[in-house]
Amino acid sequence: MPPLDKRIKKFLQNSIRVAPRISDKGELGELRTGLVSQYPQTRKDAIKKTIQQMTLGKDVSSLFPDVLKNIATNDVEQKKLVYLYVMNYAETHPELCILVVNTFVTDAQDPNPLIRCMAIRTMSMIRVDKILEYIEIPLRKTLQDDNPYVRKTAVICVAKLFQLNKELCIELGVLEDLVSALDDSNPMVVANATAALTEISCMDPTAVSLIDLISSHFSQYLSVLNECTEWARITILTALTEYDAKDSIEAQNIVDRVTAHLQHVNPAVVLATIKVIIKNLNLIQPQANDIVIMKKLSSAMVSLMSTPPEMQYVALKNIRIILEKFPELLTKELRIFFIKFNDPLYVKLEKIEILVRLVDPSNLKQCSLLLSELKEYTMEFEPEFVSRSIIALSQLGIKYSEENFISKVLDILLELAENQEIYMDDCCVSMCNLLRNCPDNELMITNVCSLLNSWSDPEAVLQRDDAKCNYMWLMGQYPDKFPSMKSKVAAFVHNFSEEEPLTQMSILLTVVRLHNRLEGSLLQKILELATTDTHEIDVRDMAMMYWRCLSMPNADKLIEQICQSMPPKIENTLDKFSPEVLEKLLLELSTISSIYFKPISENKKQYSLRQKVVKGKHLDELKDLAKSEIAQNANEDVLLDFDNDDDDANNLMKGNGSSNLLEELDDLFNFGSGSTNENKEEEEEDTSLKDPMQNLKLNGSGSSNTGGEPTASSNTQDLLNLF
């Protein structure tokens, strides 16, 4: 152990922070000065400031060689910052990353497992073909590493390598190592290997047989499920969803093993577990324990309602899909989904969708309870929320389908339409839907028609297309209830060309039905407008059909049959999924498909490789590109430069008593390529013979490429120590 005074001196040296000298080049010059300081803590602070500027979106790529000098350190935090800098500019300046290849290879063999992980992770993210060629040895060693933390990182790097260069990944044979990682003793390695294989299968289904691998390892998945982290459990549960059980016994075994995760605190784990259970419920024979499973599913969904609003929204979207398959699953949990005063609007709207579907149509007490709740919602101040509540009232009345109950719903809507003009559209649509469910109730028809007839200018009061369409249908269906029917129809016909398609079709149908009660010129006018002044094919076809019917010999009898026809009774106004779509959505719970209700199983997401990979470049050309990039950035004022003096840039490149910056960079490229200067000269001659324009481009890039590899200067020992 060194003497106490030496230890104190070393401690003070590492702890001193020296403010960099303020240069004329602005903040960029200050950062460069701090990065080459003799004090370790000052250099570390300069790296942090560089990362700060980088995260703000400022280009600090010209500091690449100065930041790179600080990569050889035992400080894990500092090395992590430098790696973060390198990863960021691997996207925008991939040619600069060839400076650190040898460092990556060295750090991949470091005794510290954290450094080994950072090295292989960063190396797999650099999108340069020539650098990826050096990843074979480090990746194979880390895949077989003694530390499970290193192995779980390495298996993810295989998927990154496959995304960057599929041919190289197959050629190196690391896919076989990835498949063998499924038999690893560490649960995290198994989960990461499964995630990597899933990503590879999405990019190229022919690369690996994912279904076969899951089928051969599903028992291992079940055994390690309880020992995994939350993310790993989600990965394994998603993989189990892809597995088809052979019989009911195996399906029952899977359900029993994963049911315990319904009580997990993470909502994503709960939804993934529900997906696995629903997948295997169809294979289980109807038994008494089905009721127990349903109760556990119900309890798990109720627990999701105690999560933050953002998670509640996702949970409600998934519950909406599940209720389509099992409508009686949450019938007894109606109060849980009642809207709270502090719920955001998007949660309120989704809860209303769930409430109407939860209610039991045979339970009058429950329907009355929800009716009172929805009536309270119509008194809120959010227009979109009130509009959705009005539609829910009509949906509830039609779902219960009993005239006395529908009369109560209609009374609420009539009162609301009379007092709140802003909601006339929604009330008009809802009341017409209720009348189509009870077409023989004279009292209800009279009350609705009386209210709608009291509106002086319905074509101006109503704004939405569906509301105007229902209003016109009501006048055509019950013309005796509208004393001022002729003037109202004439006003709609006058604005026919300005109306939307649904309203145009309803106007046409109403005028044809009432042609005996209206002026003869009105029918001629509407047929001409519908065939000449509209771009809607359906409206034109309907007008042509009516015109031909009217021109036939027995037109009066035919039109009378058309006019006396009654629309079908509405049995349900709730949106439903088709059976095919429903089955696909049940297998895609807790994904983006469950939010948009659009399955993506038939259209697998295509992973396009990023176009920033530098392909077809020779190593010498990459060197010249890197030096040209640094030289160009060194002459530019990037950060807060308020001085236009060009002498500082020239002094920076020339250096008073110091070696040239480009000469210092030359040694950074010597990372063990094994080729001599003579061989490089021959390669350059061959390249110039094969592609003269490429050689011309290299010679014009500002780099020295005339006589082989430049030699390193004597003042680059600080850079040589890095390698």
N, C-alpha and C positions, 0 to 999 in steps of 0.2 A: 504494500500500500504506500503511495507517495506521501511525503511529509505533509503536515497540516497546512503550512504556508502555501505550498504548491496547489493543494486542493482549493484553498480559499481564492488563490489567484485565478485558477481556472474557472471557478464558480462566478467570480466577478466578471471575467472576460466574456462568459457566455450570457451573462445577465445584462450587460451594458447595452443600452439602446442609444444610438447616435443619430440625431436628426440629419438627413442628407442635405448636402449643400444645394441651395436653390440655384438652379442653372437657368440660362437664358432660353433653354428649349422647353420650358414649361413643365407640366406634370410628368410627361413621358421621360424627360431627362432625370427628374428626381427619382422616379421608379428605377431607372437603369442604374443610377448611382447607388441606390439602396441595395439593389440585387448583387452588386459586386463589392459590397462593404466587407471589411475585415471582421466585423462583429456578427456572430451567428444570429443573435436576436434581431438585429437590424435587418439582416437579409430575410428572416422569416416574416417580419412585419411588412417588408416590401412585397413579398410574395402574396401576403393577404390583401394588400392594397391592389395588387395587380389582378387578383381574382375578383375583387370587388368591382373594379372597372370593367372586367370582362363580363360579369353578370349584368351590368348596366347596359350592355350592348356596344361598348366601345372596342375598337380594334386595337389590341395590344400584341398582335402577332409579331411585331418587330422586336419585342423583348424575348423572343423564343430562345436564342442562344444564352442570354443572361439568366433566364429562368432555369434553363437546362443545367447550368453549372451548379445549381443547388439541389440536384436530384441525389447526389452521393452524400447521404446523411443517415445517421441512425435515428433521427427524429421521425417517427412514423407520421405525425401530423403534417410536418413539412413535406414529406414525400407524397402524402396523399394530396396535398394542395398542388404540387407540381404535376402529378398524374392527372388531376382534374383539369389543369391548364392544357396538358397535352391532349386529353380526350376532346376538349372543346375545339381546339384547332385542328384536330383530325378531320372534322367535318368540313371546315372552310379552307384549310391549307394542308392537305394530305402530304404534299411533297416535303414539308418541314419535318414530318414525323420520322423520317429515316435517320434523323440524328440520334434517336434514342433506342434504336433496336438492340444494341449491345447491352444497354442498361437493363432493358426488359429481360433479356436472356440471363443476365447475372442475377437480377432480383428474383427471378423464378426459382433460383436455387438457394435463396436466403434462408437462414435458420428460422427466421420469424415467419410463421404461417400467414400472418396478416399481410406482410409484404409480398409473399408469394401469390396470394390471392389478388392483390392490387396489380401486380405485374401481368399475370395472365389475363385478367379482366380487361385491362387497358390495351394490351396487345391485340386482343380479339376484336376490339372496337375500332382499330385504325384501318381505314379503307384504302389501303395501298397494296397492290398485288405483290410487289417485291418484299414487303415486310411480312406478309402472310406466309411467305415461304419459310421464314425462320420460326414459325410457331409450332412446328411439328414436335421437336424435342421437348420444349417447355410444356406443351399441352399433354403429351403422353406421360411425362413425369408427374404432373399435377393430377392427372386422372388416376394414377396409381399411388398418390401421396398417402402417407400414414395418417395425416390429419383429416378428419371428415369435413372440416370447414373448407379446406382447400379443394377437396373432391367435389363438394356440392357447388362450388364456384366453377370448377373446371367443366362440369357437365353442361352448365348453361353456356359456357364459352363455345362448346361444340355447336350449339344451335346458332350462335352468332357467326361462327365461321362458315356454317352451311349457308347462311343468308348472304354472306359476302362472296363466297366462292364455293359453289356446290361441287364442282369438279375436283377442286383441291381437297375438300373434305372427304370425298369418297376415295380419292387416290391415297390419302394418308391412312385410311382405314380406321379413323377414330369413331365411326358410327358403331363398329363392333364393340369398342370399349364403352360407348354410351349404353348400348343394350345390356352389356354385362353389369353396368352400374345398377340395374334394376334389382340385382341380387345382393346389393350392398347391405351390410348390417346396420347402417345408420339410416333412420327414417327420412332425414332431410335430404340425403343423397338420393334415395329412392324417389322422393317427391320431385326434386329438381330434374332428375333424369326423365321422369314421366312428363314434366312440363316441356323439357327440351324436345323429347320425341313427338309430343303433340304439335309443337311449333314446326318441326321439320315435316311432319305429315301434312300440315296445312300448306306448306310451301311446295312440297312435292310428294303426293300420295304414294308414288312408286318407290321412294327411297327406303321407307320402312313400312312394315305391316303392323300398324298401330293396334288394330283390333285383335290380331293374333297375340301380340305381346301382352295386351291387357288380359286376354283370356288365360294366358299361361301364368300370369302373376297376380290374378285377382285375390287368391287366398293370402298372398303376402301383403297385399294392400290392406286387407281386413285386419291382419295381425299388427301392422305398424300404425294403424289409424289413430289409436289412442295415444301414441307416443310423439305425434307430430305437432308442429306449431299450427297456428290458425291458417296461414297461407298454404302450408303443406296439406292440411286436411281438405281444404277446398280443391286443391289439385287432384288429390286421390279420389275424392268423392265425384269430381267431374269425370275422372277416368272410369269409375265404376258405373257411371251412367251409360257409357258406351258398351258395357258388357251385357250380353243377353244371357240370362240364367237358363240352364239346361232344363230344369223341371221346377215344380212348385217347392220341393224341399230345399233346393239351392236358393231359390228366391226368398223363401222364408228365413233362411240362414243370413242372407245379406241384410234383410230388413231388421232382423234381431240385432245384428252387429252394429248397425249404423243408427238405430233408434235413439241411443243414448246422446247423440250429438244434437238432437232437437232442443236440448236444454242449454246449448252453448250460448255464451254471452255475445258472440259475434253473429250479427244477422246474416252475413254471407255464408257462414258455416251452416246455419239453420236452413237457409233456402237451398243450399246444395244437398243437404240431407233429405229435405222434402222431395227434391227432384229424384233422388235415388229410390226413395220409398214408392213414389207414384209410378216410377218405371217398373217396379217389381210387383205392384199390387195386382195387376191383371193376371199374373201367373199363380198367385196364391189362391188355394181353394177356399171358398166361403166357409169361414169358421167363426167361432165365438170371439177369437182374438182380433178379428177385423174391427170390432167395435172399439177395442182397446187402442188399436193403431190409429183409428180415426180420432179418438179423444186426444191422443198425443199430438196428432197433426193439428187439431184445433187449438190446443194449448200453446203449441209453438207459434202459430200464426197470431194468436192474441198477444203473445209476449213481444212480437215485433211492433206492436202499437205503442210501446213504451220507449221507443228509440227516438232519436232526433228527427225533425221534420223531413230532412232529405232522405233518410233511410225509410221513414214511413211511406214516402211517395213511391219508392221502389217496391216496398213490401205490398202496398195496395195494388200496384200494377200486377204483381205476381199473384196476389190473392184473387184478383179479377179473373185471371186465367184458370186458377184452380177451381173457383166456384162454378165455372162453366162445366167442368167435369164432375164435380161433387157439389151440387147445389144445396144439399142439406148439411154440409159440413159445419157451418158456423151459424146455423139458424138460431141457436140459443145465446149467441153472443152479440145480439143486436146493439145493446147499449154501449159496448166497447167501441163501436164505430161512430157513435154520436159526435158531432162536431164540437170542438172546444173553441172558446172565444179567442185564444191566442194561436190557433192554427193558421198557417199561411194559406193563401188562396188556392194554390195548386193542390194542397192536401185536402182542403174542403171539397173541391170539385171531385176528387177521386173518392172521397168518403161517401158522397151522395151516390156515385155510381155503385158502390158496394152496398149501401143501405137498401136500395130498391131491390137488389138481387138477393139480399139475405132474408127478407121478410117471407114468412110462410103464407101463401095465398089462402090456406084453409084456416088460418088463425086470425079471427076478427080482432081479438084483443091486441095482438101484435101489430096488425095493420092500423088500428086506431091510434096506437101509440106513435107509430111512425108518421101518421097523418098530422098529429098535433105537433110533432117535431119539425116536419117540413113547413107547416104553417108559420112556425116561429122563424124559420130561415127566410121566408119571404118578406120579413120585416127588417132584414139587415140592410146595410148601406152600400154593399159592393154589388154593382149592377150584374156582373157576370155570375156571381154566386146566386143572386136572386133569380136570374133567368134560368139557371140550371135547376134550382129548386122548383120553379113552376113546371118545367118539363117533368121533373121527378114526381110531382103530384099527379099529373095525368098518367104517367107510367104505373104509379101505385094503384090508381083507380082501375085501370084496365087490367092490371094483374089480378086484383081481387075479383073484378068482374061481377059486382052485385049492385043493382040499381040504387038502392038506398045509400050505399057507401059512395057510389059515383056522384049522387046528388050532393053529398056533403063536399066532395072535392070540387064540384062545379060551383057551388056557392062561394067557396074560397076564391076561385078564379074570377068569378063575376065581380066580387067585391074589389079584388085587386085591379082588374082591368078598368073599373069605374073610377078608382081613386088614383092609380098610378099610370099615367099616360106613357111613361117610358117603357113599360112592359106590355104594351098592346100586342106587339108581334108574337111574343111567347104565349100570351093568354089566348090569342086567336087560334094559334096552332093547337094548343093543348085542349081547348074547348071543342074544336072540330074533331079531334081524335076521340074525345069522350062521346061525342054524338055518333060517331061511326061505330062505337062499341055498343051503344044503346039507340039504334035508329028508330025505335017505336015509342020512345018516351016523349009524349007530346009536351009535357010541362017543361022538360029540359030544352027541347027544341025552341019553344016559345021564348023562354028566358034568354037563351043565347042570341037568337035572331033579333029580339027586341034591343038588346044591348048593342049589337053590331049595326043595326039599322039607325041607331041614334048618332053614329059617327057621321059627321057632315061630309068630310072629304076623305074617304078611306084610301083612295089612291095616293094621297099625300100623307096621311097619318101613318099608314103601314110602310115600313122600310124594307123588310126582307122579302125575298122572292117566295119562300114557302108560306109566309103569312098571307100575302096577296093571293096566292094560289088557293089556299083554303077558304079565303073570304069569297072568291068567285065561285068556288065549288058549292059553298053554302047557299049563295043566291040562286044558283041553278038548281039545287036540290029542293029548296023550300022557297019558291018565288012568292007564294002567297003571304009569307011572313015579312016581306019587304015592300011596303007601300011605295017607296021611291025607287023601286028597282030599275025602271027604265033610265032615269037620269044617271044612276050610279054605273050601270052597264055602259051607257054612252060615254061616260068619262073615262072608263078603262079602255074602251075601243079607241078613243081619241089618242091615248098615250100608248097604243099597242106597240109601236116601233121602238119605244124606249124601255119597254119592260123586258125582264129576263125570261128564259125559256119556259120555266114552269108556269109562270103567270100567263104567258102567251098561249100555251096549250089550254089552260083553264078558261081563259077568255073565249077562245075559239069553241070549246066544248059547251060553255054556258050559252053563248049566242045561238048555236045550232039547236040546243035543247029548247030555248025560249023563242025561237024564230016566229012562232005564231003569236006571241005577245008583244014582240018588238016591231019596229018599223021595217018594212021590206028592204029598204036601202041599207040598213045596218048589217044585214046578213051578207048582202053583196059586197059591202065595204070590207067586212072582216075577212071574207074569203080572198079578196084581192090583196089585202095587206099580208095575209098569211102565206100567200104564194109568191109575192114579189118583194116585200119589204123586210124579210127576215132571212138570216143565214143559217137558221137551225133546220137541219134536214128532217127531224121528227115533226116539227111544226108544219113544214111544207107538205110532207107526206100525209099528215092527218087532214090538212085542208083539201088536198087533192082527192082524198078518199070521200070526204063529205060532199065535195062538189060533184063527184060522179054519182054518189047516192041520190043527191037532189035532182040530177038530170035523168034518172031512170023513170020508167012509166009508173011504177008503184012506189014512188019516193015517199009519199006521205006515210004509208004504212011502215016502211023501213025506218024512217026517221023517228016515228013514234016508238018503235021497239027500242031504238037506241036511247031515246030520251027517257024511257021508263025504266031502264036498267038501273039497278041499285048496286052501289059498291059493296065489296065483301066486308063482312064484319071484322073489325080489328081485334085480334086475340092477344097480341103482344107487340109492344113498341120498343122493347129492349134489343140492343144490338147483340147478335150472336155470331160466333165463329163457325165456319164450316168444319165438319168432322176432320177433314184432312189437316186444315190449318191448326186446329186445336191440338191434335196429336203431336204436331211438330213443335208447337209452343210449349207444351208440357215437358218436352225434352230439352228445351232451351230456357228454362227458368233461371232467374238471376243473371241473365245476359242482357245485352242491349236489345235483343229481339223481344224480350218480355216488356220492354218499355214502349216500343213502337208498335207492338203486336204484328210484327212482320218477320216471319221465320226466314232464316238465312241458311238453313241446312242444304237447300237445293243449290244455292249459289255460295259456295265456299269463298271466304274472304281471300283474295289474292294478295300475297305479299310481294310487292314489287321491290326489286333491289334498288338501292339508292344509286343515283347516277354520278355520285361524287367519287367513285372508285377510280383511281388513276390506273388505267389498263394499258397494256402494250408499251409501257415505258421501260427503257433500259435504265440500269442503275446509275450510269454516268449522267444520263439525262435528268434523272431525279435529283442528283447532286447539284447540277447546274440550276435546276429550277428552284431548289431550296436556297442556294446562295443568291440567286437573282431576286427571289422574294424578300430575303432579309435585307439585301442591299437597297431594294426599292423602298421598303418600309423604313429603313434607317434615314432616308432622305425626306420622309414625309412627316409633317407635324400632325399627329393623330389626336393627342389629348390636350385640350386647353392650351393650345399654342398661340400666344399673342405676339410672337416675335417673327418677323419675316426675314430675318437675316440668314442668308445661305451659308455664311462662313462657318457657323457652328456645325452644320451637316458635313461640310468638307473636313473640318477638324476631327469630327467623330470618325470618319472613314480613314483619314491619314494617321491621326494619333501622334502626339508629341512624345517621341521616345518610346512608343509602344508599337507592337506589331500590328499589321493590317488586320482588320476584322475578318475579311474573307480568308486570309491566310490562317487565322486561328480556327476558322470553321473547317478547313480542309481536313484536319486530323479527326474531326468528329465522324467522318465517313468511314474510317478504317475500323470496321467492326467484324473483321475476320472473314472477309469474302474469299481470301485464299488466292487471288489473282495478282500477278506481278504487274509492274508498270509496262513491260514489253507486251504482255498479253492484253493489257487494257488498250495499248496503242493499236494492236492488231484488231481488237474488237471495234475500236472507233473507226479504223480504216474500213472494216467490213461494213459498219453501219453507214458510213458516208457513201460507199459504193452502192449499197442497196437502196438508200433513200437520200439523194443529194439534198432535197429540200429540207429534210429533217436536220441534216448537218448544218445547213445554212441557218436554220432557226436557232440551233444551239450556239453557233458562233455569234449570232447577233443578240444573244441574251445577256451580254455583259460579263460572261464568265470566261475563264481561261481554259480552252479546250484544243490547244494546238500541239502540244508535245507530251502527251501522257498525263499521268496523275501528278498534280502539284505536290511539292514536299512541304512538310509542316515546319514552321518556324521554331526557333529555339525558345521563344517566350510563351509557349503553349503548354507548359508543364501542368498548369492548373487544370486544363482540360484533359490532358493525358491521364491525370490521376482518376478521372471519372471512370475510365475504362480499364 
